[in-house]
């Protein structure tokens, strides 16, 4: 009973913290917009770019770095490169491999220790609690890679969805007489989301000395998408063969929109199959209970009265 009460208090505190964060998010966004508007003049000061560092967050990062450094020593270079590629694909460019491994160890060890403390306070540390803690430790070790893969998949889906608009923008600027490199810079300023982040990172690599071919290949290595691969290959072939970039991009835009329409049709065809599971598992049992329960109750009442 005490354990249930402690878990209930912890969940209530978590719910209260999330509610406060949701209520404060609107005000924070309002202040950011006002600061952004003020940065364009009207006698206002420019918005500060320095973020307020949290001592708890700094401490957590230091502990994660220390734990990760102990674990990273056992990994070879190939495994480190795979983890770095997974972090880049998920958009965590500033998170080092050492810190990621530290977070993984902290997730596998710190959360079970917190529940162990709750169990010890409740005085119910038994065999079932040990099994639960072991399962929780395994889940904490597996959860970070799963989150990285899911985030990378969502980013690739967003990139695939935004690519036709990017190609249309490039076609408009290139056919207007702007060079391809300048067109990429103009497009990177107007594209939001993961695709905009990848474009700006690619342009930053190019400004540091890489050629446009190398920067495009690096972008493809971070986000290995089918549509993005077709875009990079088309640009590289156009640069190699000397074909008009405008014509290549226009044909590519038509092909990308066909692919997006086919993907939408495929998802629409899968919808009836996906609806079948909640229909059978949730709707039909409730319908049977509502329709058949009175008949069953009347039948048993009739039997009992006989």
GULUM-956600 format. One record per residue (C-alpha): x, y, z. Coordinates in nm, 2 decimals, padded with zeros to 4 digits. Example, Ala and Ser with C-alpha at 12.3 -4.5 7.8 and 13.67 -1.06 7.14 Angstrom:
residues 2
<site px="01.23" py="-00.45" pz="00.78"/>
<site px="01.37" py="-00.11" pz="00.71"/>
//
This chain:
residues 306
<site px="00.00" py="00.00" pz="00.00"/>
<site px="00.29" py="00.24" pz="00.08"/>
<site px="00.46" py="00.16" pz="-00.25"/>
<site px="00.14" py="00.24" pz="-00.44"/>
<site px="00.11" py="00.57" pz="-00.25"/>
<site px="00.47" py="00.66" pz="-00.33"/>
<site px="00.43" py="00.58" pz="-00.70"/>
<site px="00.11" py="00.78" pz="-00.70"/>
<site px="00.28" py="01.08" pz="-00.55"/>
<site px="00.56" py="01.05" pz="-00.80"/>
<site px="00.32" py="01.04" pz="-01.09"/>
<site px="00.12" py="01.33" pz="-00.95"/>
<site px="00.43" py="01.54" pz="-00.92"/>
<site px="00.53" py="01.45" pz="-01.28"/>
<site px="00.18" py="01.54" pz="-01.41"/>
<site px="00.20" py="01.87" pz="-01.22"/>
<site px="00.54" py="01.95" pz="-01.37"/>
<site px="00.42" py="01.87" pz="-01.72"/>
<site px="00.11" py="02.09" pz="-01.67"/>
<site px="00.33" py="02.38" pz="-01.55"/>
<site px="00.55" py="02.34" pz="-01.85"/>
<site px="00.26" py="02.34" pz="-02.09"/>
<site px="00.12" py="02.66" pz="-01.93"/>
<site px="00.46" py="02.83" pz="-01.95"/>
<site px="00.53" py="02.73" pz="-02.31"/>
<site px="00.29" py="02.98" pz="-02.45"/>
<site px="00.45" py="03.27" pz="-02.25"/>
<site px="00.80" py="03.16" pz="-02.35"/>
<site px="00.71" py="03.15" pz="-02.72"/>
<site px="00.54" py="03.49" pz="-02.69"/>
<site px="00.86" py="03.64" pz="-02.54"/>
<site px="01.07" py="03.48" pz="-02.81"/>
<site px="00.85" py="03.63" pz="-03.08"/>
<site px="00.86" py="03.97" pz="-02.92"/>
<site px="01.24" py="03.96" pz="-02.90"/>
<site px="01.26" py="03.85" pz="-03.26"/>
<site px="01.05" py="04.13" pz="-03.37"/>
<site px="01.24" py="04.37" pz="-03.16"/>
<site px="01.57" py="04.26" pz="-03.32"/>
<site px="01.46" py="04.43" pz="-03.64"/>
<site px="01.46" py="04.78" pz="-03.50"/>
<site px="01.21" py="05.01" pz="-03.34"/>
<site px="01.47" py="05.10" pz="-03.07"/>
<site px="01.46" py="04.76" pz="-02.91"/>
<site px="01.75" py="04.56" pz="-02.80"/>
<site px="01.85" py="04.25" pz="-03.00"/>
<site px="01.75" py="03.92" pz="-02.85"/>
<site px="02.02" py="03.74" pz="-02.66"/>
<site px="02.14" py="03.41" pz="-02.79"/>
<site px="02.29" py="03.29" pz="-02.47"/>
<site px="02.08" py="03.02" pz="-02.30"/>
<site px="02.05" py="03.00" pz="-01.93"/>
<site px="02.24" py="02.69" pz="-01.82"/>
<site px="02.08" py="02.47" pz="-01.56"/>
<site px="02.31" py="02.34" pz="-01.28"/>
<site px="02.12" py="02.02" pz="-01.27"/>
<site px="02.16" py="01.97" pz="-01.64"/>
<site px="02.53" py="02.05" pz="-01.63"/>
<site px="02.58" py="01.80" pz="-01.34"/>
<site px="02.39" py="01.54" pz="-01.54"/>
<site px="02.60" py="01.59" pz="-01.85"/>
<site px="02.92" py="01.57" pz="-01.64"/>
<site px="02.81" py="01.24" pz="-01.48"/>
<site px="02.70" py="01.10" pz="-01.82"/>
<site px="03.04" py="01.20" pz="-01.98"/>
<site px="03.23" py="01.03" pz="-01.69"/>
<site px="03.02" py="00.71" pz="-01.72"/>
<site px="03.04" py="00.71" pz="-02.10"/>
<site px="03.42" py="00.75" pz="-02.10"/>
<site px="03.45" py="00.43" pz="-01.89"/>
<site px="03.23" py="00.24" pz="-02.13"/>
<site px="03.37" py="00.39" pz="-02.46"/>
<site px="03.72" py="00.25" pz="-02.38"/>
<site px="03.58" py="-00.10" pz="-02.45"/>
<site px="03.44" py="-00.01" pz="-02.80"/>
<site px="03.64" py="-00.03" pz="-03.12"/>
<site px="03.66" py="00.25" pz="-03.37"/>
<site px="03.40" py="00.09" pz="-03.61"/>
<site px="03.14" py="00.07" pz="-03.34"/>
<site px="03.20" py="00.43" pz="-03.24"/>
<site px="03.15" py="00.54" pz="-03.60"/>
<site px="02.82" py="00.35" pz="-03.61"/>
<site px="02.70" py="00.53" pz="-03.30"/>
<site px="02.82" py="00.86" pz="-03.44"/>
<site px="02.63" py="00.80" pz="-03.76"/>
<site px="02.32" py="00.70" pz="-03.56"/>
<site px="02.34" py="01.03" pz="-03.36"/>
<site px="02.38" py="01.23" pz="-03.68"/>
<site px="02.09" py="01.06" pz="-03.85"/>
<site px="01.87" py="01.14" pz="-03.54"/>
<site px="01.98" py="01.50" pz="-03.55"/>
<site px="02.20" py="01.50" pz="-03.24"/>
<site px="02.50" py="01.66" pz="-03.39"/>
<site px="02.63" py="01.82" pz="-03.07"/>
<site px="02.59" py="01.50" pz="-02.86"/>
<site px="02.92" py="01.31" pz="-02.84"/>
<site px="02.94" py="00.94" pz="-02.84"/>
<site px="03.08" py="00.95" pz="-02.49"/>
<site px="02.79" py="01.14" pz="-02.35"/>
<site px="02.54" py="00.92" pz="-02.54"/>
<site px="02.69" py="00.61" pz="-02.38"/>
<site px="02.68" py="00.78" pz="-02.04"/>
<site px="02.31" py="00.85" pz="-02.09"/>
<site px="02.26" py="00.49" pz="-02.18"/>
<site px="02.43" py="00.37" pz="-01.87"/>
<site px="02.25" py="00.62" pz="-01.66"/>
<site px="01.92" py="00.50" pz="-01.81"/>
<site px="02.00" py="00.14" pz="-01.74"/>
<site px="02.13" py="00.19" pz="-01.39"/>
<site px="01.99" py="00.52" pz="-01.25"/>
<site px="01.62" py="00.45" pz="-01.31"/>
<site px="01.63" py="00.10" pz="-01.14"/>
<site px="01.82" py="00.25" pz="-00.85"/>
<site px="01.54" py="00.51" pz="-00.80"/>
<site px="01.28" py="00.24" pz="-00.80"/>
<site px="01.49" py="00.03" pz="-00.57"/>
<site px="01.49" py="00.32" pz="-00.33"/>
<site px="01.11" py="00.34" pz="-00.35"/>
<site px="01.09" py="-00.04" pz="-00.28"/>
<site px="01.32" py="-00.01" pz="00.01"/>
<site px="01.12" py="00.28" pz="00.16"/>
<site px="00.81" py="00.07" pz="00.12"/>
<site px="00.97" py="-00.24" pz="00.27"/>
<site px="00.87" py="-00.46" pz="-00.02"/>
<site px="01.20" py="-00.57" pz="-00.17"/>
<site px="01.13" py="-00.93" pz="-00.28"/>
<site px="01.18" py="-01.16" pz="-00.57"/>
<site px="00.91" py="-00.99" pz="-00.78"/>
<site px="01.07" py="-00.65" pz="-00.71"/>
<site px="01.42" py="-00.78" pz="-00.82"/>
<site px="01.27" py="-00.92" pz="-01.14"/>
<site px="01.10" py="-00.59" pz="-01.21"/>
<site px="01.42" py="-00.40" pz="-01.15"/>
<site px="01.61" py="-00.63" pz="-01.39"/>
<site px="01.34" py="-00.59" pz="-01.66"/>
<site px="01.36" py="-00.21" pz="-01.60"/>
<site px="01.74" py="-00.21" pz="-01.64"/>
<site px="01.71" py="-00.41" pz="-01.96"/>
<site px="01.45" py="-00.17" pz="-02.09"/>
<site px="01.67" py="00.13" pz="-02.00"/>
<site px="01.96" py="-00.01" pz="-02.19"/>
<site px="01.76" py="-00.08" pz="-02.50"/>
<site px="01.54" py="00.23" pz="-02.50"/>
<site px="01.80" py="00.49" pz="-02.62"/>
<site px="01.90" py="00.30" pz="-02.94"/>
<site px="01.53" py="00.25" pz="-03.01"/>
<site px="01.46" py="00.62" pz="-02.97"/>
<site px="01.75" py="00.70" pz="-03.20"/>
<site px="01.62" py="00.47" pz="-03.47"/>
<site px="01.26" py="00.61" pz="-03.44"/>
<site px="01.38" py="00.97" pz="-03.45"/>
<site px="01.60" py="00.90" pz="-03.75"/>
<site px="01.30" py="00.74" pz="-03.93"/>
<site px="01.07" py="01.03" pz="-03.85"/>
<site px="01.34" py="01.28" pz="-03.98"/>
<site px="01.38" py="01.09" pz="-04.30"/>
<site px="01.00" py="01.09" pz="-04.35"/>
<site px="00.99" py="01.46" pz="-04.30"/>
<site px="01.28" py="01.51" pz="-04.54"/>
<site px="01.11" py="01.30" pz="-04.81"/>
<site px="00.79" py="01.51" pz="-04.76"/>
<site px="00.97" py="01.84" pz="-04.79"/>
<site px="01.20" py="01.75" pz="-05.08"/>
<site px="00.96" py="01.84" pz="-05.37"/>
<site px="00.91" py="02.19" pz="-05.23"/>
<site px="01.29" py="02.23" pz="-05.21"/>
<site px="01.34" py="02.12" pz="-05.56"/>
<site px="01.06" py="02.36" pz="-05.68"/>
<site px="01.23" py="02.64" pz="-05.50"/>
<site px="01.57" py="02.55" pz="-05.66"/>
<site px="01.41" py="02.53" pz="-06.00"/>
<site px="01.26" py="02.88" pz="-05.96"/>
<site px="01.59" py="03.04" pz="-05.85"/>
<site px="01.81" py="02.86" pz="-06.10"/>
<site px="01.59" py="02.94" pz="-06.40"/>
<site px="01.59" py="03.30" pz="-06.28"/>
<site px="01.96" py="03.31" pz="-06.34"/>
<site px="02.10" py="03.24" pz="-05.99"/>
<site px="02.38" py="02.99" pz="-05.96"/>
<site px="02.32" py="02.65" pz="-05.80"/>
<site px="02.54" py="02.72" pz="-05.49"/>
<site px="02.36" py="03.06" pz="-05.43"/>
<site px="02.02" py="02.89" pz="-05.49"/>
<site px="02.11" py="02.64" pz="-05.22"/>
<site px="02.19" py="02.92" pz="-04.98"/>
<site px="01.87" py="03.10" pz="-05.06"/>
<site px="01.67" py="02.78" pz="-05.02"/>
<site px="01.84" py="02.69" pz="-04.69"/>
<site px="01.71" py="03.02" pz="-04.54"/>
<site px="01.35" py="02.94" pz="-04.63"/>
<site px="01.33" py="02.57" pz="-04.56"/>
<site px="01.24" py="02.46" pz="-04.20"/>
<site px="01.26" py="02.13" pz="-04.03"/>
<site px="01.52" py="01.85" pz="-04.07"/>
<site px="01.58" py="01.93" pz="-04.43"/>
<site px="01.67" py="02.29" pz="-04.35"/>
<site px="01.91" py="02.17" pz="-04.08"/>
<site px="02.08" py="01.93" pz="-04.32"/>
<site px="02.11" py="02.20" pz="-04.59"/>
<site px="02.26" py="02.46" pz="-04.35"/>
<site px="02.50" py="02.20" pz="-04.22"/>
<site px="02.60" py="02.11" pz="-04.58"/>
<site px="02.66" py="02.47" pz="-04.66"/>
<site px="02.87" py="02.51" pz="-04.34"/>
<site px="03.08" py="02.22" pz="-04.45"/>
<site px="03.12" py="02.37" pz="-04.79"/>
<site px="03.23" py="02.70" pz="-04.64"/>
<site px="03.50" py="02.51" pz="-04.44"/>
<site px="03.67" py="02.39" pz="-04.76"/>
<site px="03.47" py="02.09" pz="-04.88"/>
<site px="03.35" py="02.07" pz="-05.24"/>
<site px="02.98" py="02.07" pz="-05.31"/>
<site px="03.00" py="01.70" pz="-05.41"/>
<site px="03.17" py="01.61" pz="-05.08"/>
<site px="02.92" py="01.81" pz="-04.88"/>
<site px="02.62" py="01.65" pz="-05.07"/>
<site px="02.76" py="01.30" pz="-05.01"/>
<site px="02.81" py="01.38" pz="-04.64"/>
<site px="02.45" py="01.50" pz="-04.62"/>
<site px="02.34" py="01.17" pz="-04.78"/>
<site px="02.54" py="00.98" pz="-04.52"/>
<site px="02.36" py="01.16" pz="-04.24"/>
<site px="02.01" py="01.11" pz="-04.39"/>
<site px="02.00" py="00.81" pz="-04.62"/>
<site px="01.67" py="00.87" pz="-04.79"/>
<site px="01.56" py="00.74" pz="-05.12"/>
<site px="01.44" py="01.08" pz="-05.25"/>
<site px="01.74" py="01.26" pz="-05.11"/>
<site px="01.97" py="01.00" pz="-05.28"/>
<site px="01.80" py="01.06" pz="-05.61"/>
<site px="01.84" py="01.44" pz="-05.56"/>
<site px="02.22" py="01.40" pz="-05.48"/>
<site px="02.28" py="01.17" pz="-05.77"/>
<site px="02.10" py="01.40" pz="-06.01"/>
<site px="02.30" py="01.70" pz="-05.90"/>
<site px="02.63" py="01.51" pz="-05.93"/>
<site px="02.55" py="01.37" pz="-06.27"/>
<site px="02.45" py="01.72" pz="-06.39"/>
<site px="02.78" py="01.86" pz="-06.26"/>
<site px="02.97" py="01.58" pz="-06.42"/>
<site px="02.80" py="01.57" pz="-06.76"/>
<site px="02.74" py="01.94" pz="-06.79"/>
<site px="02.37" py="01.91" pz="-06.83"/>
<site px="02.14" py="02.20" pz="-06.74"/>
<site px="02.06" py="02.19" pz="-06.37"/>
<site px="01.73" py="02.36" pz="-06.42"/>
<site px="01.60" py="02.08" pz="-06.65"/>
<site px="01.73" py="01.81" pz="-06.42"/>
<site px="01.56" py="01.97" pz="-06.12"/>
<site px="01.23" py="02.01" pz="-06.30"/>
<site px="01.22" py="01.65" pz="-06.41"/>
<site px="01.33" py="01.55" pz="-06.06"/>
<site px="01.04" py="01.75" pz="-05.90"/>
<site px="00.79" py="01.58" pz="-06.12"/>
<site px="00.93" py="01.24" pz="-06.02"/>
<site px="00.93" py="01.33" pz="-05.65"/>
<site px="00.57" py="01.44" pz="-05.66"/>
<site px="00.47" py="01.11" pz="-05.82"/>
<site px="00.65" py="00.92" pz="-05.55"/>
<site px="00.48" py="01.12" pz="-05.28"/>
<site px="00.14" py="01.06" pz="-05.43"/>
<site px="00.22" py="00.69" pz="-05.46"/>
<site px="00.33" py="00.68" pz="-05.09"/>
<site px="00.00" py="00.86" pz="-04.99"/>
<site px="-00.20" py="00.60" pz="-05.19"/>
<site px="-00.01" py="00.32" pz="-05.03"/>
<site px="-00.09" py="00.45" pz="-04.68"/>
<site px="-00.45" py="00.49" pz="-04.78"/>
<site px="-00.47" py="00.13" pz="-04.89"/>
<site px="-00.31" py="00.02" pz="-04.56"/>
<site px="-00.57" py="00.21" pz="-04.35"/>
<site px="-00.85" py="-00.05" pz="-04.36"/>
<site px="-00.61" py="-00.32" pz="-04.24"/>
<site px="-00.49" py="-00.10" pz="-03.95"/>
<site px="-00.84" py="-00.01" pz="-03.85"/>
<site px="-00.93" py="-00.38" pz="-03.83"/>
<site px="-00.73" py="-00.43" pz="-03.51"/>
<site px="-00.90" py="-00.16" pz="-03.29"/>
<site px="-01.23" py="-00.26" pz="-03.45"/>
<site px="-01.20" py="-00.62" pz="-03.34"/>
<site px="-01.02" py="-00.55" pz="-03.01"/>
<site px="-01.22" py="-00.26" pz="-02.88"/>
<site px="-01.54" py="-00.17" pz="-03.07"/>
<site px="-01.69" py="-00.51" pz="-03.13"/>
<site px="-01.65" py="-00.63" pz="-02.77"/>
<site px="-01.82" py="-00.32" pz="-02.65"/>
<site px="-02.10" py="-00.36" pz="-02.91"/>
<site px="-02.15" py="-00.72" pz="-02.80"/>
<site px="-02.17" py="-00.62" pz="-02.44"/>
<site px="-02.43" py="-00.35" pz="-02.50"/>
<site px="-02.64" py="-00.57" pz="-02.74"/>
<site px="-02.61" py="-00.91" pz="-02.58"/>
<site px="-02.58" py="-00.83" pz="-02.20"/>
<site px="-02.96" py="-00.76" pz="-02.15"/>
<site px="-03.04" py="-01.09" pz="-02.32"/>
<site px="-02.79" py="-01.28" pz="-02.11"/>
<site px="-02.92" py="-01.12" pz="-01.78"/>
<site px="-03.28" py="-01.20" pz="-01.88"/>
<site px="-03.19" py="-01.56" pz="-01.96"/>
<site px="-03.02" py="-01.62" pz="-01.63"/>
<site px="-03.31" py="-01.45" pz="-01.44"/>
<site px="-03.55" py="-01.68" pz="-01.62"/>
<site px="-03.34" py="-01.99" pz="-01.53"/>
<site px="-03.32" py="-01.89" pz="-01.16"/>
<site px="-03.69" py="-01.83" pz="-01.14"/>
<site px="-03.77" py="-02.18" pz="-01.26"/>
//
